Amino acid sequence: MMKKILLLACLSTLLSAGTMDLPPAESWKKLGDGTRLETEGNIWRIQPGTGRENGIWSSHALTLSRAKYRVSFRYRLGGGVLHFIVKHGDNTYSLLEKRLPATGGEWKEFQAEMTEDRPGTHGSLWFLCPRPVEVTELNFERIPSEAEAALKRRLAPAPVEQREPETPETVPDLRDTFLIAQEWHSWFYADTTEKGGDAFFRVWGYQDGRSEYRNSSGPLWRRAGADLTYPYLGFYSAGNTEVIRWQLRCMKNSRLDGVLMQLYPDPESGRKFLNLEHFENCLKLARQEGFRLGIHDEIQFMPKSAKEISAFIERASSVLALAGKYPEAFLRRNEKILYQYEAWNLPYSAAEHQQIMEAVERKSGEKIYWMVSGPAEKMVQVEALGCLKLPANTWSHCRKETTRAYGTGGDRWEADSELPDDTLYWDKWRESLRKSKQLVAEANRKRKNKLEQAVWIYPGFNNAGRWSKLPEVMPDRSFDRDAFFLKAIRIAQQEVAPAIVNLSSWNDREEKTALEPSWSNENADPFASVRLLAKMKGARFTEPPLPPKEYVDPWMWSILYGIDRTPPRITGLRLHISEANMAVDAVDDLSGVDRIEVSAAPTAYVKLDGEEAAAFGCTFGAGADGTLKQDRFLPFTLTLPARPEGYGPLFLGIKYRAPEGAKITAVLRYPRNTEYGIFRSNGEKASSIPAGPVLHGMGASRWHAVKLHNFRSKPGSSGKIEIHLKLSGGAEAALEQLALYPEAIANETSRGFALPAAGKEFRTFVVGFPDKLLPRNFTGIPFALQAVDAEGNRSRLQFFDLTQEDMSSSLGGRSVECDGYFWR
């Protein structure tokens, strides 16, 4: 039997480069009468026959693409010459031809490289020899390009040296402790995923529209408030089913006994939860995954109307009604459903808390394990209370920046200096723990139903990104989060031995408390926190399988799946009025820019910088001639004619001129998709238009491209785009042109070729003007340029136009800086 050829270890499949599986010996064709191919182990022995050519060859042995390749083998030849050939396609020409000399009976190594410059073809291998020859260790492999090699270096996993102790005795032992995490937040939205996203918000923000991130700097996917970490799966919508499933598996594998979903009451009535539908979806998935979820009623920060006793009873009963459908998915303590809320700002007396708890149990028909953090002296009087949750380590450790004020909630104190000795924090933590333990013990001597105590542990805290005034932060935690976390739990065990350890939070990124797996410079391992939880429970954390990539932030595909979904960028343009070509600079730091496309055929455009306004492909109505005055709104309306296919996604190019330091604020209205968001209160339809662009003055005329997000007009209907502009910081500015182009442009006559370069990250392309005409044929017409990388990702459009002044400037050239993408 034929033995498989010995192959080298495959290169990274991440880069689609590696050793190819070659055909078995029995499939190779023989040349010359009587030629034989014998195999013994990994050695092929070719016995030539008679005829002008003797040897073996394999048709379509290789699958080739535009790339470099390396072939290697060892051979032993007693005399004569071995002729080795690699041919392209159907043997049309040779990629490699080598005449190898006799080895005198010794084994010798052969290695060579070749380049295939045509896409998608085959190759064949030939061994021609007049005398017997032996061949072994035949390998054929694709060589990663420089860009791929750079990508491989970037994506190589950093060596992870988990900082958890090696022996169980060095971490707190929580095997017999009820370990839960609160604040699984459900307000996050991101519309970047192919599936499971939500186009309502273009930001990572709240379900009800509030978002500090809307005004944050940086691209969409990095707006994360105080938290400079990044979710392991990238930004996601809270309603993304596959992300929810993956998070539940992480929770379960960390050995948490349960997680409390943060539920927000309707702020107007307080009689229902805004995201109840989402909670039900999570319960369904939790049941499938064998995990349990509890209730965290975030009534503390709601207005007075939501805190009415009757509202509380109705709201709580409505969510507990789901226990009838998903009984095994609810988190229970002592066979009772765990319901948690904070009572610091609630107007209820101890008797009213008791009234609420009894009424909810009667109405829902469920036994409830009430867990409350609030004024301790009052809450211990509530006989229905099952657990008092206090203290929190933020009370002892949290400092208001630039002050000597420490603590939050129920225990505030002032230090002698702004940065007191570290031991003072831990002394305060011990003091808080002892006070709370004594209070619970004294209360239990009088109570019929004995209270349990839960200690509230934060792994860190920083609300600097959310609140613009004086942030509160945990000192001594940024440089060794794990050590701080473990020390707080260890001291709590020593002082209290609590029945419950309540961790905060699963994914509150605004206060930088998330346990959710994240990319961070604080630990090379994104799963560090959940590994520690499992370790304290006497187990080992196992990473769950990744969700299907379509449900994951495309910016993370290169790291998680080895697929590039980051777009290239055009950075510069140079042209000469007597040349039919232009040079375009583009950059892509992953798969490399493949081509540049250019179009001079806009869907519609408007010129306002001539003697009279002119419109092409649309009708245009304006409230003025394009001149903008300080602090005055200038309205424009651009109407596209009806067409059978309708209109899809568009880019709007705005050419304007404003003084340096001035800015023009644009507000856009246009036909777009409207959707029912799954967490929308009352099921109303929601607009999907993001905030309009801000056009910064640079003195000279300048183009700015903005994507009309979610733009749609139905087949056979027209599309109207309303533009409102307002100038500030300058006396006068001007709107000069408007242009509309489809989201993806293509003009086969204008695709460019790349000039030779060291790698693919930065390349210059020579691009022909459409139909190879000279620039003067396009005077006044707005062009659109777009870069496309090797994975098919497209850049934002870059706009430019050629003026009469350009054409009359002798034979001078022109350089256009396309830096708006970075500068904004």
N, C-alpha and C positions, 0 to 999 in steps of 0.2 A: 504493500500500500504506500501511496505517496504521503510523505511527511510534510507538514506545512513549513514553508520557508521561515527561517528564523528572522523575526522582525525586531527592530529597535523599539523601545518604549515610545508610545505615542506622545506627540507634543500636546500642548493644551488644546482640548476640543473647544475651549472658549474662543479661540481665534480661528477655528476651522483649519488648522494646520497640523500636519502630523504624518506619520508613516502610512502609506497606502497598502491595503491588502492586495497582493498580486495573485494572478491566476495560478491554480495548481498545475503541477507538472503535466498531468494527462491532457490538459487543454492546449498545450503549446503545439504549434505546427512544426513539422520537420522539413528541412531542405536537403536535397540530395538523396539519391537512392541508397537505402540501407542505413541512413542515419538513425541512431538510437539515443534515447534519453533515459538514463538509469538513475535511480535515487537510492541513497542510503543515509538515513537520518536526515540531517540538514544539508547534505552534500548532493549536488547534481553533477552527474558525470555524462558529458556529451561525447558520444562516439561517432565521428563523422563517417558518412558513406562516400559514394562516388558522385561525381558531377562537378560543374563549374563552381557552384556555391554549396557549402555544407554548413549545417548549423540548425538552430531552432529560433522561432519567433512567435510572438503572441499578439494577435490583432486586438485592438481596443483594450489593451492591458491597463491603460491609465485613463483617469478622468482629470482633464486639465482645465485650468482657467487662467486668466491673465495674472501671472505670478512667477516667482523664481522657484526652482526646484533643485534638489540635491539627490544624486544617485550614488550608491556605494556598494561594493561587494569585495570579497576576497576570491582569488583564483590561483590555480596551479597549472602551468603549461610547460610540458617538457621541451617542445620545440615549435618553430613556426611563429605565427602571429594570431592573436585573438582580435577580431574586428567587432567592436561593440557599438550599437547604433540605437538612438532614441528618435523615433519619427513622429511627426505631427499628423493628426487627423487620419485620413485614409492614405497614409504613406506619401503625402504630397511633397514634403521636404523634411530634412533632418534637423532636429533640435540639437543633436549631439552626435558626433562621430569620433571614435577613438580607436587607434591601432595599438594594441597592448603587446609588448614583447614577451618572449618566453621567460620563464622564471627559473629554469634549471631545476625543476622539481620542488622548489620552495613555494610556500604560500606568500602571496603579495596582496597588498590592499590597493584598491582603486576607489577614487572619489572624484566627482566632478559636479559642477553646477551649470544650470541652463535657465533661460528665460523664455516663457511662453507669453507672447504679446497679443494673443487673440482670446476672446472670451469663449467659454463653453465648448470645448472640443475634446477629442480623444488623443491617445498616443499609443504607440506600439514599441516593444522592446525586441532587439535582435542580438543574437550571439552567432557570429560566423567564424568558423575555425576549420582549417585543413587537417589539424591533428587533434587527438583527444585532449579535452580540457575539463577541469573540475571547478565548480563555482559554488560558493556558499555565502550566507549572510547577505543576501541581496535585499537592499532597502531602497525605496523611492519615497521621498518626502517633500512636502511643500515647505518653503522657507518663509517664515513670517516677514512681512515688510517692516521697514523702520517704524512706521506708524503703529503697526500691530505689536511690534516688540515694545514700543513705548506704552501702548495700552496694557500689554501683559504686565509690565513693571508696575503700572499704576494700580491694576486690579489684583495684583498678587496679595493674598491675605497677609496682613501684618502679623508677625509672630506673636501669639497670644500667650502671655505668662499670667495665668489667672492668679490674682492676688489673694484668693481665699486660702486660709490655712490648710495644711495637708492633713491634720488630724481632727476628728470630730470634737475633741475636747477644747479646741481653740476657738470655736464659734459657739454662740448661745445654742443650747439644746431646746428646740421648740417642738419636739416630737409629740409632747402631750399638751401643747398649747393650741387653742383655737386661733388660727392665723388667718386674718382677712385683710383685704385692701379696699379702701373706699375710693370714690371719685373716678369711676369709669365714665369719662365725659362723652356726651353724645351730641356735642354742638359743632363738631368739625366738618368742614366741607372742602372738597377739592375736586375740580372737574377735569383733571389732567389724565385720568385713567380712561382706557378704551371702554371698560365696563365697570359698573359699580360706582360711578361718579355722580356728580350732581352739578349741573351748569348754573344753578341759581347764584352762587357766589364765585367770583374769580379770586377769592382770598381764602386763607385758612382761618375760619372765624366761626362766629356763633350761629346757631340755627335761627335766631330771631333777627339777624341783621346787624347786631352790634359787633364791631370788631376794631380793636386797637391796631390790628395788622393792616387795615386798609390804607393807612398813611405811613406804614413802615417803609424804610428804604430797602433796596435789593429786589431781585426778581421774585416772582410769585411764590415759588417753592421754597424760599428761605425766610419767609416772614413768620417768625415763631416767637415773637415777644421776648421775654427774658431768657428763654431757653435756647442756648446756642447748640444744643444737641439736635439730632435729626432722627425722626422715626426710622426704624430699621427698614420698613417697607416704603419709606418716603411718605409724603403727605397723602392723606386719604380722606374719603368721606366717611363719617361715622356710620352711615347706612350701608357701606360696602360689605356685602354678605361674606365674601371670601376673606376680607381682612378681619371681620368679626370672628369668623371660624378660626383663623390663625391665632388671633389674640386669645381666644378661649383655650386653645391648645397650649399656648404659652403659660397661661394662668394655671391650668391643670398640671402641666409638667413641672411647674415651680413648687407644687404641693401646697398652694394656697387652699384653704378650706372653702373659700368663696370670695366673691368680689361684689361690692355694692355699686349698683348703677346710679349715677347722679340724675335724679328726676327733677325737672323744673316745673313748679306750678304755673298755671296761667296767671300772669301778674294782675290781670283785671278782676277775675272772679275768684281765682284760687280753687275752683271746684273740679279741676281736671289737670292732668299733666300735659305739657306741650308735646312731649316726645313719647307718649304712651305706645303708639304704634311701633316705634323703634324698639322699645323695651320688650314688647311681645315678640318681635322678630328675634331679639337676642335670647329670649327664653326658649324659643323653638330650637335655636342652634345649640344652646347650652344643654338642652335635653338630649340632643343627638350626640353631643360630645361628652356627656356624663359629668357635667360641671354644674355648679349652683350659683345663683345670683340673688343678692339681697336688694333692699330698697333704701336709698338715701334720699330723703325728702328735703330738698333745698329750700325750705320755707323761710329760713333765717333772713335772707336778703330780699324777700318779697315785700311789696307795699302792704299797707294796713288792711285793705279790702281782702287780700288773699289770706290774712291771718284770722279771719272770722272762725269761730269754733265750728259752725255748721259747714263752712267751706272745707276745713281740715277733714272733718268726718266724711264728707262726700268724696273728696279727692282720694283719701286713703282707701276707702271702700272700693272705689272704682279700679284701682290698681290691684288690690287684693282679690278682686273677682277673677283675675287671670290664674290664680292658684287652682281654681277648679279645672282649668284646661291643661295646666302644666305643673302639677303638684310636685313632681320629682325635680323640676328645674329651680325651685325656690330654695334659697339658703335658709337653713333652720338651725336653731340652737335650742337644746332641750325639747326637741320635737315641735318647736314653735317657729313661725316665719319671722325672720329678722327684719325689723323696720327701724331705721335710724333717722334721727333728726337732731339739729342743734337748737338750743332753746335760749341762747344768750339775749337775743333781741325780741323774744316773744312776750306778749302781754299777759300770758296765762298765770294764774295762781296754781299752787300745788293741786288744789281741788279741781281746777279746770283741766289740768293735764290728765288727772284721773278720769274725769268725765269724758274727755276725748278718747282715751284709750279703751275704756269700757264700751263706749258707743260704737267705735270702729269694730271691735271684736263681735259685738252683737249683730251689727249690720252685715259684716262680711262672713260671719260664721266660721272664722278662722281664729286659732290661738296665735297670739302675737308675742314675740320676744322684743320688747321695746328697749331700744338702746339709745341713750340721749347724752349729749354733752351740753351742759348748761350750769346755771348757778347751783352749786352742790347742795348747799343747805336747804334749798327749796326742793330740788329733785329727789333727795333721799326720802322725802315725805310722801312721794307718790307710790302707793302700794303696788300698782300695776307695773311699775318700772322693773325691768329685768336686769339692766346693766347700766352703770354709770361710767361714761367714757371720759376719763381724765386721770392724770394731766396729759398735756401735749408737750413734747420737748421744745416746741416753738416758744412756750411760755418762759423758758429759762434761757434759750439761746438766741432768739431772734432780736436783732438790733436794728433800730431805725437809723439809716445812714446819716453821718455827720453829727450824730447826737450820742448821748450817754444813756438813752432810754432803751430798755430791753423788755422783752416779753410781749405777749399778745393775749387776748382772751381773758382768762381768769387770773392771771398772775403777772403783774407788771412791776418792774423795779428799775432803779437807776444806779449805774456804776460810778465809781470815783473818777474814772477817766474814760476817754473815748474807746480805748483798747485795753481793757483790764486783763489781768493774768488769766490764762486759759482755765486754770483750776476753778476759778470763780463760777464759770458756767456750769461745770459739772456739780459743784456744791449746790447750786440753785436747783439743778435737776433732781438731785437726791432729796433736797428739802421738799420739793413739790410732791415727789412720790410718797414720802413718809406722811405728809399731811393728808393726802388723798386716801392712803391706806387706813389711817386712823379714823378718818371721817366715815368711810364705808363700814369699818368694824363697829363703830359706835352705833351707826344706824341699824346694823343688822341685829344688834342686841334688842332693839325695840320692834323690828319689823316682823310681820308674819311671813312674807315672801322674801327670802334672802336675796340680797343684791350681789351680783358679780361685778368685778371691776375690769374695765378694758383700758390699757395704756395706749396712748395715741402717739405713734412714732412717725416723724418725717425724716426721710433720708437726706434732706436738704431743703432750702427754701430761698427763693429770690423772686420778688414780684416787681423788679425794676422795670421790666418791659411793659407791664400792664398799667401801672400807675405812674403818672408823670411827675409827682411831687417827691416826697422822701420815701424811697423804697425800704422795705424791710428784708433783711438778708440773714442767713445763717452764717456766722463767722466760722472759721476753721474747718469748712466743709468742702471748699472748692477743690483743694489739692488732694484730698484723700477721702472721697465720699464714702467708700466702703468702711473705712476704719471708724468714721464718725457714726455711721449707721449701726455698726455692730456694738460700739461702746454704749450707745444710748439704750439698745435692747438689753445688753448684759447688765447694766446698772439697774434697769427696771426689774429684771429677774431677781437680782440680789435684794432689792428693797421691797418689792411688792409680790413677786411671783404671780403675776396676773393670770387670770383664767383666759383672757383674750388679749392678743396683741393686734391692734388696729393700725394698719399702715396707710399712709397718705402720700402718694396717690398712685392709681394705675397710670393715668396719662394726663395729669394737669400740667401742661407745658407752660402755661402762663406764670406759674409760681415755681417752676423748675423742681418739681417733686416726683417726676414720672419714674415708675419702675418698669414701664413698658420697654422692651428691647430697643436700643437707640445707638446711633453712631455718636461718639463723643471722644474728645481728647482726654477725658478724665480716666478712661479705661480703654485699652485696645480691644477688649471683648465687648461687643454690643449686648451680649446676654449676661453681663456681669451681675446685675442686680438679681435677676431671676435664678441664676446659678446659686447665689448666696442664700436665697429663700429655700431652695431645695436642699442645700447643704444643712441649713439649720433644722430642717425637718427630717434629716437623716437619709436623704435620697440624692440622686444625681439627675440634674436637669438634662433633658433631651430636646434638641431643637426640632420643632415640627417641620414637616415639608412646607416649602414655599407655596403660596397660592398660585393659581394660573396667572401668568404674567399680565394678561389683559386687565386684571383687577389691581395691578400694582403701578405706582407712580413711574411713568416711563423714564424719568431722570435716574431711576435706580436700576433700570434693566441692565446697564453695562456692568454694574457690580454684582447683581444677583443672578442674572441669566446670561451674561456675556453678549448682550445685544445692544447696539448703540441706538438710542432714540433722542439724542441731543442734537439740535440743529446747528449747521455751520453758520458763519457770519461773514458778511462782506465788509471789508474795512477800507477799501480805497479804489479809486478809478482814475485812469489817465488816458487821454485821447489826444489826437492831432487832427486838425480840421482837413488835412489833405490825405488822411488815411481812412480806409474803410474798416479799420479794426480799432479796438480799444483794449487796454490792459486792465484787468480787474484782479484785485488782491482779495483773497478769502482765507479764512482760518477755520479749522475744525480739529479739536484736540483728541478725538477718538478714532473714528474710522477713516477720516481724511476726506477732503473735498473732491468730488468726482467730476463736476462740471459746473459751468456758469450758464445760465439762460437769460436771454434778454428779449424784451418785447416792446414794440412801439405801437401796439394796437390796444389801447385802453378800452375798457367797457364803456367808459364815458369820461369826458373831462370838460372843465370850464376854465376860460381865460379871463382874468380881470385886470391884467397889467397892460392891456392894449388901449387904444383909443376908445373902443367900445367893448363891453362884455360879450363874449361869445361862448356858446355851449355846443358840444358835440356828443351825440348819443344820449342826450337827456334834455329836459327843459329845466330852466334855472330861474328861480325867483329870489331876489335879494332886496334887503331893506336899504341898501346903500351901494356905493361903488367899490367896496372892498376896503375903505379906509376905516381904521379903528381908532377911537378916541379913548382917553383915560377913563376907566370905570364905567364904560357904557357897553351894554350888550348889543351885538350886531347879529341879527338873524339871517340865515340863508336857508333856502330849500332847494334840493336837487331831486328831480323826479325822473326815474328810469321808466322807459316805455314798457308796456306789457309785452311779454314774449312767451311762446308756448312752453319753453322749458323752465321758465321762472329764473330766479337768480340764487346762486349759492353763496358760500362764504366769500367775502370781498375784503380787499385792503383799500383804505382811503388814504391818498397822498395829499398833504396840505403844504403848499408852498407859501411862505409868509416872510415878512421882513419886519423886524422889531429891534429897537435899540438894545445894546448890551445891558444886561441887568433887568430888563423888562421881561414880563411873561404874559402869554395869552392863554387863558383858561378856556377849554373847549367843552361844550356839553353836546352830546350826540343823541338823537332819537331816530330809530329806524325799524323796519319790520324785522321781527326776530321770532325764534321759537319761544313759546311759553309752555311751561311744564307744571305738572302737579308734583311738588316736592313731597317726599314721603313723611316729612315731619312738619309740614306746613299746618299752622293753626287754622281750623275751619275749612281746610282744603282749598283755599283760594289760589288762583293762578299767580305766578310770580314772574316778574321781569327778569331777563337775563342779560341786561346791558350793564357793563362795568362803568366805573367812573371814566369820563372823557380825558383826553390827554392834556398835559400842560406843555405849551410851546415856549421854549426859552429863547429870548432874544440874543442874537450873536452879531448884530450890526448889519451884516449882509443878508441877502435872500437865502433861504434855507428850506429844504424839503423835510417833512416829517411823515412817516408812514404809521398808520394805526389800523390794526385789524378790527373790522366790524364784527365783533364776537357774536356768533350764533345768528348772523344775518341770514334771513330766508324770506323770499317772496314766493307765493304759490304760482304754479304754472298758469299762464294766462293773465296774471295780475301785475300791476306796476309796482315799483318800489320807490318809496319816498324817504329821503334822508334829510333830517333837519339838523342844522349846525348852528349853535349859538356860541359866539366868541366874545370874550371880555378881556380888555387890556388893563394891566396894572403895572406900576413901576416905570411908566414911560408916557410921554405926551401923545405920541401917535405911532401907529403901526399899520401894516397893510397886508391883506390877504390877496395873493397874486394868482394862484392857480389851485384847482382841485382836480384830482384824477382818481378814477376807480379801476382797479385791476382785480381779476380773480385771485383767489388764495394761492393757486399754483399756476404759474405761467409756463409756457413751452413754445419755443419757436425753433423748429429744427434747423433752419438756415443760420441760426445765430449761436449755436452751442460752441463754447470755446475749447481750446486745447491748452493743456498745462505746460508751462515752460519747465525745463529740468530743474529739479530742486533736491535738496538733501533728503527731505522726508515729506510726509503728507500733511503735517500740521498746518503749515503756512505755505500757500502756493499762489503763483501768479498765472492767470489765464489770459490768453489772447482770444478775444471774442469779436466776431464779425458783426458789423451793423446788419440789421435785417436786409436780406436780398443783396448783401455786399455793396450797398449804396454808400456814398460819402455822407459825412455828417450834415452837410448843408441841405440834404433832402429831408431832414427831420427837424429843422429849425422850429422851435416853439412847441414841439410835441413832447409830452412827458413820457420818458422811458421808465421801464421797470426792470430791475436786475434781481436775480435770485440765484443763490448757490444751492447745490444739491450734493449731499455727501454720498459715500459708497453704499450706505444703507437706505438711501432714498429719502432721508430727512431733508426738509427744505428750510432755508433761512427766511427771516422776514424779508419783505420786499424792500429794496432801496430805490428811491426815485431820483431822477435828475432830468434836466432839460437843457437844450442848447439855444442860446439867444442869438439875435442878429449881431450883438456885440462880439460874441464868440467868433462868428463867421468873418467879421471884418478886422480881426486883430492879426493882420499879416498872416504868417503861417504858424502862429503860435499854438501851442498845445494847451491843455487844461487838466488840472488835477482836482478831483472831487474827494473830499474826506467824508467817508461814510461812517462816521463815528457816533451817530445818534444812539445806536443800540447801547453803547457803553456810557455815553455821556448822560443819558436820562437816568 
